């Protein structure tokens, strides 16, 4: 019995010593980094996995753990802030353009200017106006990864069922005229404008009608401008008066379009792959957003920058390698094909070795390419209360679409609340 | 002699006191692990949150900025807070009807069903409790779809136009309550079943022999003898309602449209983890704590007076 005990003690000691001896060898293990993104299985998830697979095969010293964060960019920010408070942030995370000012101002992160010296090649080929999406106060806080624009997907079958030519309306006036016919002849809704937990499409309406989401000096939001009020009132009228527009939550709206219950759906080009693969009973097509009368097309740029939050040098180095890969011609090709995001290196779209064949074969991407020259910024509200301002505007949209009061008083009240929270 | 007796008496009493003291010490020693855990995971956070409520902090910043009572005054003037308070009140009342009264009726009815079918009903009614709330909510999301969901398709078959369950400000809170009630119904139902089975059969027999009607039996015997169970179900339903409402709110509506389905539990989360105003959120949490403490105390005192404990 005693021998047994001695045996157990010695065995444990031997195991412990063995483990201790093995620990230095562990230093040679691959560096593992976490990459946080918003790409669900229906929105770039498979392409993300492919990126990780190719990257790891080329960089055996680095392992990437990709983690999907629900709730789009706002949801990711919430998780990120909590992880930063716990001092366990991911090495790299996607930050929506609408939140870059908040993240750059409030979160500890790695400023990327130093890589301009060490990796000048990387920065070539990404145009300055695109690179500017990741800059604040003249410093590079993030690298633009996904670049998208809003487009209008449509269901040609519903146009035909209403006895209309399957051509998308060019202006909002035309959309309302055509929409009334679709509603009357088919009983289906004519249009759905995306309503997730952000105000991207709202900014598209404001930019499109000639307004600005935020004044040039950053001291006032533009939601109470005549252009914004007119655009949002139009949206309300389509929901409440003519009943051609569906007022649905984001998941409901997307599903309604894909199952043929709504004729047109305004959302990001980054969903084209999902739309193409999941539409049932029709082949979706895309067009540029309708214009406001004779006003030129203007939309916000969607997408995200990649920011580094790693707090140790090995992690930071691995994180930078990952960023370089996903933006490289090979990485960007996987990403654009798997989503519909436009490559920050615009020239890849023309390059027969990379994305030209894809763009040639994807008629849906044409609308995005036509929109791209008209893209403005997706305004990010500055200051520590930026996230609340976004929420105030989302709540105002909810109220406008509920239709119990006209848009003007709702937007004026919301703008007053938001202005009080902007930095003076 | 007398002196010696007094001495002896004092010694005996002192020994007994010492034994008692030792016993109490051992008792406290046994309690220590539980007390320590409760102190670390319950009392300390409550205290920390009370302190935080007088500061402005965003979870990341190294400094806490003292703001005095400002978080409380801002809360008192906030539309979201009052709306959430009213919504929580509405939800709590609805939940009392749907998950305190309804399971009692269901339990009484199920016990009258033949034994073989009884099992089927028990399983069916308890099943929602076993499903993860997050998964259940994903299913409800599709049930509630206004254009193609099961709910409105069924209503449509009856010639009724179904509402926009989640995107209408008038309906959203009730949709959340419905999902919460569906989820908690089974648990309370099982507790009532246990309570009902604990009532001695002789009591019922005696009442029947005395010629009591079924209705009289229910109101005069079942309800009073079930009172301790009812008090337990009522208190837990009421206290847990802000927590139980949280997951459906987060998954189905995020408190929207325009705060219409917001409630106190979700509001604290929103202030703390969406806007990162941790001090402000702590102030809200402290107020909720006080409100619920008072309401629970009132409920308990009133309930206790009318409760008969058997045995």
Interface residues (C-beta under 8 A of the other chain):
Chain A: X74 X78 X81 X82 X84 X85 X106 X107 X108 X189 X197 X246 X247 X248 X249 X251 X252 X255 X256 X259 X261 X384 X385 X387 X388 X391 X394 X395 X396 X398 X399 X401 X402 X404
Chain B: X58 X59 X60 X61 X141 X145 X146 X147 X148 X164 X166 X167 X168 X169 X253 X254 X256 X257 X258 X259 X260 X273 X274 X275 X276 X277
